[in-house]
Amino acid sequence: MDVMTLKARLHDKDRQRFFLAFLGGKAIGLVVAGLAIVGLGPWIIGTAVHAVSPTADPPIADVVNATNTAWVMVATFLVFFMQAGFMMLEAGFARTREVVNILQECIVDTCLCALLFWAFGFAFMFGVGNSFMGHEFFFLNGAPSTYGGTGIGFMAFFLFQFAFADTCSTITSGAMVGRTGFKGDLLYSIGVSGFIYPIIGHWVWGPGGWLQTAHNGVWLRDFAGSSVVHTMGGMIALAGAIVLGPRLGRKFKRDGGGLPPGHDLTIAAIGGVILWFGWYGFNPGSTLSALDFEGIGRVATNTTLAAAAGGLAAMAWVYPRFKKWDMGITINGFLGGLVAITAPCYWVNPFGSIVIGLVAGVVVVLGIDLIEHLRIDDPIGAVAVHGLCGIWGTWSLGLFATGQWNDVKGLFWGGGTKQLWAQVWGNAVVAIASFVVGYILFKAVALTKTLRVSEEGELEGIDIHEHGSPAYHPESAYMGKGL
């Protein structure tokens, strides 16, 4: 059919009427068929065929519990993914000779923590017992369908808390990079994940923990872990760095040296942003309720604003020293903001979050300066970021809590000093207990001659000495070898 014939038929009135009638009939037929399916389908299936027996709607409590459990599982996956962030951050800030050791340590820590938390860590922390530690759910025996009064599926709650425990152990390793023997790492990881974190954590979060006992109507508040995870991890890291001593050849600033630069700021920056992303499981997930839509949004917003303020504050604080925009300190600055907002994120408003983040960014810089001045070798800045910003974040709740949610009110909102004092002394208990017990643990591991790698091994490079392989293989090493 040529073009002229087609044009002629398109302008033919009879053909146009036929086409419109045909199209209209098809449309009417489709509408009728659709109405029949909608109207008669349930009757045909339910009464004629009897393929599906009618059932009552599930109880509303089951729907709520299922929804909240799904939310907690999503948050769990985000928190677990933080391990990838830690691996990249620590590896990027370290030297090339230490990268494989960091990656292996983080992976094995996760494996150990999972089994230890299953065997007795969860029981110590979240089992009903006394004010010091729990003593039920060993090996998850006797687990009910939901945990306590949360309505969250028991196993989902276990996984969520395992991801938190894994974070604490990984924080510890950041200050011990480059000179910790792998056998020693296994030993201290058992102590941290299996005993220190669960038992001290029980005091704050476990049923009947003694730091939850009200004094003058208030007690230590820690929504998502500035004290339980970060202060504890940072203080254990400090103890480990002191017992280990500095890496060979490490020259401190007061002696004319300084912190060696990280070998790959690209992966360090990506690792830091992955941690920021994972924090959206860490903080909003701690609501344990998908139905608390207002709380989830507020917590996520506060988390974002504190991180942003912390990164800018740290960068600006350091700029006058060198007239350079320092990438490493910017990364640690926004991480410090994230750590600080973790305890008060539910009870403060956006403006308070920004102030908390700004102060945290400065705390990071001053904390790194202090650790360097004390001649403590902390390659990643774990003590300043997690330990000191964890302390500041816990205290800040007693200053900036607005009283709009759960009647938690800080000093700047007319709440007086009662909540602030509860935050200070409760956090001091966590910090001191973590440091003292951690110091004893590291001293005990040192007696086994496994905590620190040998001088020969450190000079050779811990990756080669402990793991038999460097992280980076130059192509020239394989030329002509058929690989």
C-alpha beads as a LAMMPS data file, in Angstrom:
LAMMPS data file: protein, C-alpha beads

483 atoms
482 bonds

1 atom types
1 bond types

-500.0 500.0 xlo xhi
-500.0 500.0 ylo yhi
-500.0 500.0 zlo zhi

Masses

1 110.0

Atoms # bond

1 1 1 0.000 0.000 0.000
2 1 1 1.516 3.351 -1.076
3 1 1 1.370 6.581 0.901
4 1 1 -1.315 8.162 -1.282
5 1 1 -3.659 5.192 -0.862
6 1 1 -3.175 5.247 2.929
7 1 1 -4.005 8.973 3.073
8 1 1 -7.121 8.447 1.027
9 1 1 -8.408 5.677 3.317
10 1 1 -7.688 7.761 6.436
11 1 1 -9.911 10.536 5.060
12 1 1 -12.728 8.150 4.110
13 1 1 -15.714 8.958 6.421
14 1 1 -17.098 5.407 6.357
15 1 1 -13.766 3.940 7.349
16 1 1 -13.416 6.514 10.144
17 1 1 -16.845 5.577 11.581
18 1 1 -16.026 1.880 11.371
19 1 1 -12.703 2.391 13.182
20 1 1 -14.286 4.457 15.978
21 1 1 -17.087 1.936 16.453
22 1 1 -14.608 -0.937 16.540
23 1 1 -12.356 0.858 19.075
24 1 1 -15.338 1.876 21.239
25 1 1 -16.648 -1.678 21.311
26 1 1 -13.289 -2.981 22.445
27 1 1 -13.116 -0.372 25.213
28 1 1 -16.613 -1.194 26.452
29 1 1 -15.778 -4.891 26.413
30 1 1 -12.670 -4.338 28.514
31 1 1 -14.591 -2.255 31.069
32 1 1 -17.313 -4.905 31.401
33 1 1 -14.759 -7.682 31.765
34 1 1 -12.897 -5.704 34.440
35 1 1 -16.087 -5.074 36.420
36 1 1 -16.986 -8.746 36.209
37 1 1 -13.609 -9.785 37.551
38 1 1 -13.755 -7.289 40.409
39 1 1 -17.361 -8.028 41.294
40 1 1 -17.624 -11.745 40.707
41 1 1 -14.045 -12.877 41.261
42 1 1 -14.171 -13.124 45.071
43 1 1 -17.588 -14.906 44.868
44 1 1 -16.299 -17.412 42.302
45 1 1 -13.108 -18.111 44.276
46 1 1 -14.719 -18.076 47.695
47 1 1 -17.989 -19.931 47.091
48 1 1 -17.878 -21.790 43.801
49 1 1 -14.354 -23.091 43.636
50 1 1 -13.575 -22.960 47.381
51 1 1 -9.859 -22.583 46.535
52 1 1 -9.226 -20.276 49.488
53 1 1 -11.011 -20.630 52.804
54 1 1 -12.008 -17.328 54.374
55 1 1 -9.817 -16.363 57.338
56 1 1 -10.125 -13.673 59.976
57 1 1 -7.853 -10.643 59.829
58 1 1 -4.706 -11.093 61.944
59 1 1 -4.730 -9.353 65.341
60 1 1 -3.501 -5.784 65.136
61 1 1 -0.726 -6.560 67.651
62 1 1 0.713 -9.162 65.264
63 1 1 0.726 -6.659 62.417
64 1 1 2.457 -4.056 64.577
65 1 1 5.070 -6.538 65.820
66 1 1 5.764 -7.771 62.293
67 1 1 6.166 -4.217 61.001
68 1 1 8.484 -3.219 63.829
69 1 1 10.534 -6.395 63.436
70 1 1 10.995 -5.700 59.728
71 1 1 12.198 -2.178 60.564
72 1 1 14.687 -3.518 63.100
73 1 1 16.030 -6.017 60.558
74 1 1 16.592 -3.244 58.004
75 1 1 18.438 -1.246 60.674
76 1 1 20.474 -4.337 61.554
77 1 1 21.698 -4.680 57.980
78 1 1 22.720 -1.021 57.942
79 1 1 24.646 -1.346 61.223
80 1 1 26.336 -4.529 60.040
81 1 1 27.426 -2.780 56.835
82 1 1 29.357 -0.358 59.042
83 1 1 32.005 -3.088 59.264
84 1 1 32.848 -2.386 55.621
85 1 1 33.190 1.275 56.548
86 1 1 35.504 0.522 59.465
87 1 1 37.660 -1.724 57.302
88 1 1 38.069 0.924 54.621
89 1 1 38.541 3.804 57.061
90 1 1 41.222 2.043 59.102
91 1 1 42.978 0.648 56.038
92 1 1 43.067 4.059 54.345
93 1 1 44.471 5.814 57.420
94 1 1 47.109 3.117 57.978
95 1 1 50.333 2.298 56.134
96 1 1 50.395 -0.152 53.232
97 1 1 52.208 -2.746 55.356
98 1 1 49.219 -2.946 57.742
99 1 1 46.226 -3.222 55.402
100 1 1 45.773 -6.997 55.237
101 1 1 46.097 -7.208 59.024
102 1 1 43.305 -4.656 59.439
103 1 1 40.989 -6.423 57.003
104 1 1 41.628 -9.841 58.529
105 1 1 41.223 -8.518 62.045
106 1 1 37.855 -6.889 61.285
107 1 1 36.507 -9.992 59.546
108 1 1 37.626 -12.400 62.262
109 1 1 36.384 -10.042 64.996
110 1 1 32.947 -10.205 63.389
111 1 1 33.021 -14.003 63.249
112 1 1 34.171 -14.271 66.870
113 1 1 31.654 -11.722 68.112
114 1 1 28.745 -13.543 66.459
115 1 1 29.563 -16.830 68.183
116 1 1 30.434 -15.254 71.529
117 1 1 27.293 -13.140 71.579
118 1 1 25.250 -16.242 70.734
119 1 1 26.917 -18.336 73.447
120 1 1 26.857 -15.952 76.406
121 1 1 27.328 -12.282 75.440
122 1 1 23.641 -11.673 74.763
123 1 1 22.733 -13.527 77.958
124 1 1 25.068 -11.349 80.029
125 1 1 23.761 -8.148 78.467
126 1 1 20.041 -8.647 77.856
127 1 1 19.108 -11.614 79.979
128 1 1 17.164 -11.100 83.184
129 1 1 19.496 -11.467 86.133
130 1 1 20.701 -8.966 88.677
131 1 1 21.813 -5.351 88.443
132 1 1 25.332 -6.427 87.452
133 1 1 24.696 -8.967 84.660
134 1 1 22.042 -11.186 83.124
135 1 1 21.945 -14.948 83.321
136 1 1 19.348 -16.278 80.912
137 1 1 19.289 -17.075 77.170
138 1 1 22.725 -18.732 77.140
139 1 1 23.200 -20.175 73.636
140 1 1 19.806 -18.519 72.986
141 1 1 18.101 -21.349 74.856
142 1 1 14.602 -20.635 76.091
143 1 1 14.156 -17.740 73.700
144 1 1 10.525 -16.555 73.451
145 1 1 8.964 -15.360 70.199
146 1 1 9.562 -11.704 71.082
147 1 1 12.073 -9.973 73.310
148 1 1 10.616 -8.580 76.524
149 1 1 8.000 -5.919 76.056
150 1 1 9.419 -4.685 72.754
151 1 1 7.237 -6.880 70.549
152 1 1 10.294 -7.340 68.325
153 1 1 11.021 -10.874 67.129
154 1 1 13.591 -12.296 69.554
155 1 1 16.107 -13.359 66.923
156 1 1 15.789 -10.022 65.138
157 1 1 16.547 -8.216 68.391
158 1 1 19.530 -10.519 68.966
159 1 1 20.967 -9.738 65.531
160 1 1 20.487 -6.003 66.024
161 1 1 22.380 -6.098 69.307
162 1 1 25.094 -8.344 67.849
163 1 1 25.777 -5.667 65.222
164 1 1 26.253 -3.124 68.025
165 1 1 28.601 -5.436 69.923
166 1 1 30.656 -5.984 66.795
167 1 1 31.058 -2.223 66.421
168 1 1 32.540 -1.837 69.915
169 1 1 35.209 -4.469 69.261
170 1 1 36.136 -2.902 65.923
171 1 1 36.535 0.544 67.519
172 1 1 39.113 -0.953 69.879
173 1 1 41.282 -2.198 67.035
174 1 1 41.632 1.270 65.485
175 1 1 44.130 2.471 68.102
176 1 1 46.148 -0.767 67.934
177 1 1 46.945 -0.852 64.225
178 1 1 50.319 -1.987 62.937
179 1 1 51.818 -3.735 65.937
180 1 1 49.238 -6.116 67.441
181 1 1 49.974 -9.814 66.988
182 1 1 47.062 -11.690 65.470
183 1 1 46.948 -14.285 68.257
184 1 1 46.831 -11.489 70.780
185 1 1 44.056 -9.867 68.798
186 1 1 41.999 -13.047 69.030
187 1 1 42.490 -13.197 72.793
188 1 1 41.559 -9.602 73.567
189 1 1 38.598 -9.755 71.159
190 1 1 37.182 -12.644 73.171
191 1 1 37.475 -10.517 76.297
192 1 1 35.877 -7.428 74.737
193 1 1 33.020 -9.041 72.793
194 1 1 32.300 -11.842 75.222
195 1 1 32.620 -10.148 78.601
196 1 1 33.486 -6.431 78.858
197 1 1 30.953 -5.029 76.403
198 1 1 28.010 -7.272 77.442
199 1 1 28.484 -6.899 81.190
200 1 1 29.070 -3.141 81.304
201 1 1 26.382 -2.712 78.649
202 1 1 23.930 -4.551 80.917
203 1 1 24.350 -1.793 83.496
204 1 1 22.895 0.753 81.044
205 1 1 20.642 -1.200 78.652
206 1 1 19.979 -4.595 80.206
207 1 1 16.891 -5.397 82.294
208 1 1 17.506 -4.180 85.836
209 1 1 20.963 -2.720 85.156
210 1 1 22.131 -0.628 88.085
211 1 1 22.901 2.515 86.063
212 1 1 19.203 2.626 85.149
213 1 1 18.256 3.088 88.793
214 1 1 16.662 6.487 89.266
215 1 1 18.438 9.021 91.481
216 1 1 16.365 12.122 92.191
217 1 1 14.009 10.947 89.458
218 1 1 16.648 10.727 86.706
219 1 1 19.155 8.185 85.460
220 1 1 21.764 7.797 82.715
221 1 1 20.141 8.107 79.289
222 1 1 21.838 6.721 76.202
223 1 1 19.521 6.300 73.255
224 1 1 21.854 4.521 70.823
225 1 1 25.287 4.173 72.376
226 1 1 27.495 7.238 72.934
227 1 1 28.348 5.665 76.302
228 1 1 27.640 1.965 75.805
229 1 1 29.340 1.554 72.422
230 1 1 31.585 4.545 71.781
231 1 1 32.862 5.660 75.177
232 1 1 33.444 2.034 76.066
233 1 1 35.179 1.217 72.777
234 1 1 37.304 4.368 72.925
235 1 1 38.453 3.764 76.513
236 1 1 39.326 0.120 75.792
237 1 1 41.224 1.338 72.724
238 1 1 43.122 3.824 74.915
239 1 1 44.099 1.037 77.316
240 1 1 45.274 -1.126 74.433
241 1 1 47.357 1.640 72.853
242 1 1 49.050 2.379 76.186
243 1 1 49.903 -1.263 76.922
244 1 1 51.146 -1.855 73.369
245 1 1 53.282 1.263 73.124
246 1 1 53.931 3.106 69.859
247 1 1 54.907 1.555 66.544
248 1 1 58.634 1.254 65.865
249 1 1 60.075 4.509 64.575
250 1 1 56.994 6.524 65.578
251 1 1 58.136 10.079 66.314
252 1 1 55.615 12.294 68.068
253 1 1 54.932 15.960 67.395
254 1 1 56.556 17.212 70.590
255 1 1 59.698 15.346 69.541
256 1 1 59.784 16.896 66.085
257 1 1 57.651 14.297 64.280
258 1 1 53.964 13.723 63.785
259 1 1 51.287 11.209 62.856
260 1 1 52.266 9.355 59.652
261 1 1 49.838 10.147 56.814
262 1 1 47.386 7.510 55.674
263 1 1 48.359 5.691 52.515
264 1 1 44.990 5.990 50.729
265 1 1 42.598 8.792 51.623
266 1 1 40.271 7.688 48.825
267 1 1 39.221 4.504 50.577
268 1 1 39.373 6.252 53.967
269 1 1 36.867 8.863 52.763
270 1 1 34.585 6.235 51.239
271 1 1 34.813 4.209 54.447
272 1 1 33.850 7.257 56.482
273 1 1 30.791 7.947 54.341
274 1 1 29.770 4.271 54.569
275 1 1 29.893 4.649 58.349
276 1 1 27.695 7.748 58.084
277 1 1 25.251 5.731 55.983
278 1 1 25.291 2.880 58.511
279 1 1 24.523 5.333 61.306
280 1 1 21.011 5.619 59.882
281 1 1 20.531 2.103 61.199
282 1 1 22.427 2.772 64.403
283 1 1 20.381 5.764 65.580
284 1 1 16.928 5.631 63.935
285 1 1 16.900 1.844 64.308
286 1 1 17.172 2.222 68.070
287 1 1 13.579 3.436 68.143
288 1 1 12.722 -0.272 67.682
289 1 1 9.464 0.881 66.136
290 1 1 8.576 1.593 62.537
291 1 1 5.375 3.198 63.818
292 1 1 7.312 5.937 65.579
293 1 1 7.524 7.790 62.286
294 1 1 8.016 11.160 63.949
295 1 1 10.834 9.856 66.132
296 1 1 12.580 8.114 63.231
297 1 1 12.519 11.277 61.140
298 1 1 13.725 13.440 64.014
299 1 1 16.560 11.066 64.904
300 1 1 17.706 10.737 61.281
301 1 1 17.657 14.510 60.807
302 1 1 19.539 15.159 64.039
303 1 1 22.105 12.544 63.031
304 1 1 22.663 14.235 59.681
305 1 1 22.966 17.756 61.069
306 1 1 25.418 16.775 63.813
307 1 1 27.642 14.934 61.342
308 1 1 27.637 17.858 58.908
309 1 1 28.457 20.355 61.647
310 1 1 31.220 18.141 63.031
311 1 1 32.953 17.766 59.676
312 1 1 32.921 21.497 58.943
313 1 1 33.990 22.445 62.464
314 1 1 37.005 20.123 62.458
315 1 1 38.096 21.275 59.004
316 1 1 37.775 24.953 59.929
317 1 1 39.533 24.510 63.279
318 1 1 42.624 22.984 61.668
319 1 1 42.833 25.276 58.631
320 1 1 44.674 28.170 60.360
321 1 1 47.518 25.841 61.359
322 1 1 48.607 24.816 57.879
323 1 1 46.433 26.911 55.532
324 1 1 45.237 23.600 54.059
325 1 1 41.826 21.931 53.949
326 1 1 42.683 18.641 55.638
327 1 1 40.774 15.594 54.410
328 1 1 41.667 13.246 57.259
329 1 1 40.540 15.610 59.996
330 1 1 37.313 16.381 58.096
331 1 1 36.461 12.672 58.002
332 1 1 37.157 12.261 61.704
333 1 1 35.209 15.454 62.378
334 1 1 31.943 14.204 60.910
335 1 1 32.502 10.834 62.598
336 1 1 32.911 12.686 65.899
337 1 1 29.605 14.458 65.262
338 1 1 27.935 11.112 64.617
339 1 1 29.364 9.633 67.810
340 1 1 28.270 12.617 69.894
341 1 1 24.689 12.727 68.647
342 1 1 24.172 8.995 69.243
343 1 1 23.123 9.353 72.898
344 1 1 20.870 12.458 72.697
345 1 1 19.505 12.038 69.146
346 1 1 15.938 11.273 70.254
347 1 1 15.593 14.031 72.842
348 1 1 17.161 17.095 71.188
349 1 1 15.987 19.375 68.419
350 1 1 17.823 20.176 65.151
351 1 1 19.504 23.320 66.508
352 1 1 20.805 21.414 69.511
353 1 1 22.126 18.718 67.173
354 1 1 24.098 21.280 65.177
355 1 1 25.687 22.710 68.334
356 1 1 26.527 19.201 69.564
357 1 1 28.165 18.428 66.222
358 1 1 30.128 21.689 66.155
359 1 1 31.575 21.031 69.604
360 1 1 32.327 17.418 68.653
361 1 1 34.368 18.562 65.638
362 1 1 36.550 20.692 67.915
363 1 1 36.775 17.879 70.490
364 1 1 38.143 15.573 67.772
365 1 1 40.967 17.956 66.912
366 1 1 41.873 18.758 70.512
367 1 1 41.579 15.092 71.444
368 1 1 44.000 14.028 68.712
369 1 1 46.375 16.784 69.854
370 1 1 46.157 15.513 73.438
371 1 1 46.798 11.891 72.522
372 1 1 49.774 12.961 70.398
373 1 1 51.124 15.101 73.241
374 1 1 50.888 12.149 75.624
375 1 1 52.942 10.085 73.152
376 1 1 50.174 7.536 72.664
377 1 1 50.138 6.040 69.182
378 1 1 46.564 6.018 67.862
379 1 1 46.851 5.727 64.060
380 1 1 43.140 6.107 63.327
381 1 1 42.111 8.632 65.987
382 1 1 39.817 6.113 67.713
383 1 1 40.310 7.522 71.218
384 1 1 39.430 11.089 70.225
385 1 1 36.564 10.222 67.857
386 1 1 34.868 7.498 69.876
387 1 1 36.108 7.921 73.428
388 1 1 36.138 11.697 73.885
389 1 1 33.234 12.486 71.564
390 1 1 31.286 9.673 73.211
391 1 1 31.820 11.396 76.548
392 1 1 30.799 14.783 75.149
393 1 1 27.730 13.315 73.456
394 1 1 26.540 11.665 76.661
395 1 1 26.979 14.900 78.610
396 1 1 25.282 16.953 75.890
397 1 1 21.979 15.210 76.505
398 1 1 21.935 16.786 79.950
399 1 1 22.359 20.184 78.314
400 1 1 20.217 20.137 75.158
401 1 1 17.319 17.714 75.792
402 1 1 14.198 19.800 75.220
403 1 1 11.701 17.930 77.385
404 1 1 9.309 17.497 74.455
405 1 1 9.816 13.734 74.257
406 1 1 9.611 11.433 77.314
407 1 1 10.055 14.405 79.665
408 1 1 13.852 14.315 79.371
409 1 1 14.911 17.934 79.913
410 1 1 18.421 19.376 79.973
411 1 1 19.990 22.383 81.653
412 1 1 19.482 24.794 78.732
413 1 1 15.771 23.947 78.597
414 1 1 15.000 24.574 82.241
415 1 1 15.648 21.073 83.485
416 1 1 18.304 22.104 85.988
417 1 1 21.414 20.040 86.599
418 1 1 19.791 16.749 87.641
419 1 1 19.870 15.072 84.223
420 1 1 23.280 16.569 83.454
421 1 1 24.712 15.099 86.647
422 1 1 23.174 11.709 85.854
423 1 1 24.825 11.827 82.435
424 1 1 28.228 12.859 83.821
425 1 1 28.534 10.360 86.632
426 1 1 26.936 7.498 84.680
427 1 1 29.262 8.053 81.751
428 1 1 32.232 8.312 84.139
429 1 1 31.363 4.870 85.510
430 1 1 31.298 3.405 82.002
431 1 1 34.544 5.144 80.972
432 1 1 36.544 4.267 84.081
433 1 1 35.292 0.691 84.289
434 1 1 36.016 0.117 80.583
435 1 1 39.529 1.550 80.820
436 1 1 40.468 -0.317 84.010
437 1 1 39.112 -3.692 82.924
438 1 1 40.530 -3.192 79.423
439 1 1 43.946 -2.343 80.831
440 1 1 43.910 -5.499 82.963
441 1 1 42.834 -7.546 79.933
442 1 1 45.651 -6.215 77.740
443 1 1 48.228 -6.713 80.468
444 1 1 47.062 -10.319 80.854
445 1 1 47.273 -10.917 77.098
446 1 1 50.744 -9.318 77.064
447 1 1 51.901 -11.934 79.570
448 1 1 51.235 -14.591 76.921
449 1 1 53.778 -12.873 74.622
450 1 1 51.134 -12.678 71.893
451 1 1 49.836 -9.098 72.193
452 1 1 52.597 -7.377 70.263
453 1 1 54.215 -8.679 67.107
454 1 1 57.968 -9.223 67.284
455 1 1 60.356 -6.425 66.332
456 1 1 61.480 -8.418 63.314
457 1 1 57.896 -8.949 62.237
458 1 1 57.043 -5.282 62.571
459 1 1 60.083 -4.242 60.572
460 1 1 59.261 -6.784 57.886
461 1 1 55.686 -5.567 57.823
462 1 1 52.842 -7.117 59.788
463 1 1 50.988 -8.123 56.618
464 1 1 53.864 -10.270 55.367
465 1 1 54.887 -11.524 58.801
466 1 1 51.432 -12.431 60.135
467 1 1 49.449 -13.153 56.977
468 1 1 52.001 -13.984 54.285
469 1 1 50.751 -11.510 51.735
470 1 1 50.804 -7.752 51.117
471 1 1 47.625 -5.900 50.251
472 1 1 49.023 -4.597 46.991
473 1 1 50.947 -6.669 44.450
474 1 1 52.741 -4.613 41.794
475 1 1 52.204 -6.005 38.295
476 1 1 55.960 -6.287 37.782
477 1 1 56.095 -9.004 40.425
478 1 1 54.068 -11.292 38.151
479 1 1 55.676 -10.521 34.821
480 1 1 56.923 -13.675 33.147
481 1 1 55.545 -15.977 35.896
482 1 1 52.401 -17.044 34.078
483 1 1 50.120 -15.408 36.664

Bonds

1 1 1 2
2 1 2 3
3 1 3 4
4 1 4 5
5 1 5 6
6 1 6 7
7 1 7 8
8 1 8 9
9 1 9 10
10 1 10 11
11 1 11 12
12 1 12 13
13 1 13 14
14 1 14 15
15 1 15 16
16 1 16 17
17 1 17 18
18 1 18 19
19 1 19 20
20 1 20 21
21 1 21 22
22 1 22 23
23 1 23 24
24 1 24 25
25 1 25 26
26 1 26 27
27 1 27 28
28 1 28 29
29 1 29 30
30 1 30 31
31 1 31 32
32 1 32 33
33 1 33 34
34 1 34 35
35 1 35 36
36 1 36 37
37 1 37 38
38 1 38 39
39 1 39 40
40 1 40 41
41 1 41 42
42 1 42 43
43 1 43 44
44 1 44 45
45 1 45 46
46 1 46 47
47 1 47 48
48 1 48 49
49 1 49 50
50 1 50 51
51 1 51 52
52 1 52 53
53 1 53 54
54 1 54 55
55 1 55 56
56 1 56 57
57 1 57 58
58 1 58 59
59 1 59 60
60 1 60 61
61 1 61 62
62 1 62 63
63 1 63 64
64 1 64 65
65 1 65 66
66 1 66 67
67 1 67 68
68 1 68 69
69 1 69 70
70 1 70 71
71 1 71 72
72 1 72 73
73 1 73 74
74 1 74 75
75 1 75 76
76 1 76 77
77 1 77 78
78 1 78 79
79 1 79 80
80 1 80 81
81 1 81 82
82 1 82 83
83 1 83 84
84 1 84 85
85 1 85 86
86 1 86 87
87 1 87 88
88 1 88 89
89 1 89 90
90 1 90 91
91 1 91 92
92 1 92 93
93 1 93 94
94 1 94 95
95 1 95 96
96 1 96 97
97 1 97 98
98 1 98 99
99 1 99 100
100 1 100 101
101 1 101 102
102 1 102 103
103 1 103 104
104 1 104 105
105 1 105 106
106 1 106 107
107 1 107 108
108 1 108 109
109 1 109 110
110 1 110 111
111 1 111 112
112 1 112 113
113 1 113 114
114 1 114 115
115 1 115 116
116 1 116 117
117 1 117 118
118 1 118 119
119 1 119 120
120 1 120 121
121 1 121 122
122 1 122 123
123 1 123 124
124 1 124 125
125 1 125 126
126 1 126 127
127 1 127 128
128 1 128 129
129 1 129 130
130 1 130 131
131 1 131 132
132 1 132 133
133 1 133 134
134 1 134 135
135 1 135 136
136 1 136 137
137 1 137 138
138 1 138 139
139 1 139 140
140 1 140 141
141 1 141 142
142 1 142 143
143 1 143 144
144 1 144 145
145 1 145 146
146 1 146 147
147 1 147 148
148 1 148 149
149 1 149 150
150 1 150 151
151 1 151 152
152 1 152 153
153 1 153 154
154 1 154 155
155 1 155 156
156 1 156 157
157 1 157 158
158 1 158 159
159 1 159 160
160 1 160 161
161 1 161 162
162 1 162 163
163 1 163 164
164 1 164 165
165 1 165 166
166 1 166 167
167 1 167 168
168 1 168 169
169 1 169 170
170 1 170 171
171 1 171 172
172 1 172 173
173 1 173 174
174 1 174 175
175 1 175 176
176 1 176 177
177 1 177 178
178 1 178 179
179 1 179 180
180 1 180 181
181 1 181 182
182 1 182 183
183 1 183 184
184 1 184 185
185 1 185 186
186 1 186 187
187 1 187 188
188 1 188 189
189 1 189 190
190 1 190 191
191 1 191 192
192 1 192 193
193 1 193 194
194 1 194 195
195 1 195 196
196 1 196 197
197 1 197 198
198 1 198 199
199 1 199 200
200 1 200 201
201 1 201 202
202 1 202 203
203 1 203 204
204 1 204 205
205 1 205 206
206 1 206 207
207 1 207 208
208 1 208 209
209 1 209 210
210 1 210 211
211 1 211 212
212 1 212 213
213 1 213 214
214 1 214 215
215 1 215 216
216 1 216 217
217 1 217 218
218 1 218 219
219 1 219 220
220 1 220 221
221 1 221 222
222 1 222 223
223 1 223 224
224 1 224 225
225 1 225 226
226 1 226 227
227 1 227 228
228 1 228 229
229 1 229 230
230 1 230 231
231 1 231 232
232 1 232 233
233 1 233 234
234 1 234 235
235 1 235 236
236 1 236 237
237 1 237 238
238 1 238 239
239 1 239 240
240 1 240 241
241 1 241 242
242 1 242 243
243 1 243 244
244 1 244 245
245 1 245 246
246 1 246 247
247 1 247 248
248 1 248 249
249 1 249 250
250 1 250 251
251 1 251 252
252 1 252 253
253 1 253 254
254 1 254 255
255 1 255 256
256 1 256 257
257 1 257 258
258 1 258 259
259 1 259 260
260 1 260 261
261 1 261 262
262 1 262 263
263 1 263 264
264 1 264 265
265 1 265 266
266 1 266 267
267 1 267 268
268 1 268 269
269 1 269 270
270 1 270 271
271 1 271 272
272 1 272 273
273 1 273 274
274 1 274 275
275 1 275 276
276 1 276 277
277 1 277 278
278 1 278 279
279 1 279 280
280 1 280 281
281 1 281 282
282 1 282 283
283 1 283 284
284 1 284 285
285 1 285 286
286 1 286 287
287 1 287 288
288 1 288 289
289 1 289 290
290 1 290 291
291 1 291 292
292 1 292 293
293 1 293 294
294 1 294 295
295 1 295 296
296 1 296 297
297 1 297 298
298 1 298 299
299 1 299 300
300 1 300 301
301 1 301 302
302 1 302 303
303 1 303 304
304 1 304 305
305 1 305 306
306 1 306 307
307 1 307 308
308 1 308 309
309 1 309 310
310 1 310 311
311 1 311 312
312 1 312 313
313 1 313 314
314 1 314 315
315 1 315 316
316 1 316 317
317 1 317 318
318 1 318 319
319 1 319 320
320 1 320 321
321 1 321 322
322 1 322 323
323 1 323 324
324 1 324 325
325 1 325 326
326 1 326 327
327 1 327 328
328 1 328 329
329 1 329 330
330 1 330 331
331 1 331 332
332 1 332 333
333 1 333 334
334 1 334 335
335 1 335 336
336 1 336 337
337 1 337 338
338 1 338 339
339 1 339 340
340 1 340 341
341 1 341 342
342 1 342 343
343 1 343 344
344 1 344 345
345 1 345 346
346 1 346 347
347 1 347 348
348 1 348 349
349 1 349 350
350 1 350 351
351 1 351 352
352 1 352 353
353 1 353 354
354 1 354 355
355 1 355 356
356 1 356 357
357 1 357 358
358 1 358 359
359 1 359 360
360 1 360 361
361 1 361 362
362 1 362 363
363 1 363 364
364 1 364 365
365 1 365 366
366 1 366 367
367 1 367 368
368 1 368 369
369 1 369 370
370 1 370 371
371 1 371 372
372 1 372 373
373 1 373 374
374 1 374 375
375 1 375 376
376 1 376 377
377 1 377 378
378 1 378 379
379 1 379 380
380 1 380 381
381 1 381 382
382 1 382 383
383 1 383 384
384 1 384 385
385 1 385 386
386 1 386 387
387 1 387 388
388 1 388 389
389 1 389 390
390 1 390 391
391 1 391 392
392 1 392 393
393 1 393 394
394 1 394 395
395 1 395 396
396 1 396 397
397 1 397 398
398 1 398 399
399 1 399 400
400 1 400 401
401 1 401 402
402 1 402 403
403 1 403 404
404 1 404 405
405 1 405 406
406 1 406 407
407 1 407 408
408 1 408 409
409 1 409 410
410 1 410 411
411 1 411 412
412 1 412 413
413 1 413 414
414 1 414 415
415 1 415 416
416 1 416 417
417 1 417 418
418 1 418 419
419 1 419 420
420 1 420 421
421 1 421 422
422 1 422 423
423 1 423 424
424 1 424 425
425 1 425 426
426 1 426 427
427 1 427 428
428 1 428 429
429 1 429 430
430 1 430 431
431 1 431 432
432 1 432 433
433 1 433 434
434 1 434 435
435 1 435 436
436 1 436 437
437 1 437 438
438 1 438 439
439 1 439 440
440 1 440 441
441 1 441 442
442 1 442 443
443 1 443 444
444 1 444 445
445 1 445 446
446 1 446 447
447 1 447 448
448 1 448 449
449 1 449 450
450 1 450 451
451 1 451 452
452 1 452 453
453 1 453 454
454 1 454 455
455 1 455 456
456 1 456 457
457 1 457 458
458 1 458 459
459 1 459 460
460 1 460 461
461 1 461 462
462 1 462 463
463 1 463 464
464 1 464 465
465 1 465 466
466 1 466 467
467 1 467 468
468 1 468 469
469 1 469 470
470 1 470 471
471 1 471 472
472 1 472 473
473 1 473 474
474 1 474 475
475 1 475 476
476 1 476 477
477 1 477 478
478 1 478 479
479 1 479 480
480 1 480 481
481 1 481 482
482 1 482 483
